[in-house]
């Protein structure tokens, strides 16, 4: 009997040991893997531009110094207060083009950390810090951190740059700013290469690492460079002008096919978590970028609740928003409109201004979405790499009550909690004829799926290892 017990105990111990070995999580030694590549002394390694996503850049009032986004205690723009709401919103003016509606906010660096106030105690949460840390392991030195004095780099740094931007504004407008940014930093890198290696006017190419909406900025830039969308509402000619200075684009959780969550935010407002203040629908409705995250019509993910055929609603039609009393067209947002438009004397005047702004934002969003969806292959030498989540049930299809305007999530699908796997891939089988092979207008060189949430992907060891491989060692596309 004793022998039997001992034998069973031994088997159990061996089983536990084997299972423990089999399930133990190990992380790659990034320094061991990439030190040689990171220290390669020649100028051939491309500098990297980091583009954060929606909400991913700090916003600060240049006049008062008040933080409009990026810190949530101390001197920050609280949207629950009239002054804070007006500061966070974009201006609305009847008959004025979106590009001419300016305010005093400026972007103030990528949101590497978020400041919160929890039970009166200041707390910092990492946001894009991990991307910067991983690139630092690979020898990429962030120029913004160096210039600010946040990090003391040795003299060799000039290889990594943060493109921060006002994420409230039109994506095309920010793509034009990206063009200016790239040309300025390219000249800087060329000067450094001439100093260090004696090579004059070196043909500098950049790699882009873009999170979430940052990938849409990158995609528009590569397709059209600094060209604006035509004022007559037509579509631009795809020139791939931005590819002149870019070799690799790494996208992380980019909503290439939009998100139904963007609609819910515009209709219901935004509430990130228990310690971040709420942003009402009318305030978000002032921001063109939110409309540009709406999903394309052909994917059929926004339907009528009483239509069994599943016909897609045209959410780019302003008259639909007026009929359903959504967002800026909602009477429930009258108090917010009064705060945002204090110079208007009557509700009718404020409503007319809001509807004018709504029409401009939706028309611009439709044109932007159509411009990105024009079939066209990039020139040789440019590669697209994707990291996407596919392990978290994510809002996929919503049904709209055509009488009351309410929105109900009726289907979820694999994603990262915010962005669907199919949206990141720009999977054209959605809403169309299914086939076993992916159909996408984006010519992916590599795709990797991660089993974590939207921002957590940047902390995943598989992301850290593979993004460095793509940037440092992946063979160039000839």
ABEGO torsion letter per residue (X at the ends): XAAAAAAAAAAAAAAAAAAAAAABBBBBBAAAAAAAAAABABAABBBBBBBBBBGABBBBBAAAGBBABGBABEBBBBAABAAAAAAABBBBBBGBBAAABBBABBBBEBBABBBBBBGGBBBBBBBAAAAAAAAAAAGBBBAAAAAAGABBBBAABAABBBBBBBAABBAAAAAAAAAAAAAAAAAAAAAAAAAAAGBBGBBBBBBBBBBEAAAAAAAAAAAAEABBBBAAGBBBBBAGAAAAABABBBBBGBBAAEBAAAAAAAAAEBBABAABBBBBAAAAAABAAAAAABBBAAAGABBBAABAAGBBBBAABAAAAAAAGBEAABAAAAAAAAAABAABABAAAAAAAAAAAAAAAAAAAAAAAAAAABBBBBBBGBBBBBBBBAABBBBABBBBBAAAGBBBBABBBBBAGABBAAAAAGBAABGBBBBABBBBABBBABBBBBBBBAAAAAABAAAAAAAAAAAAABBBBX
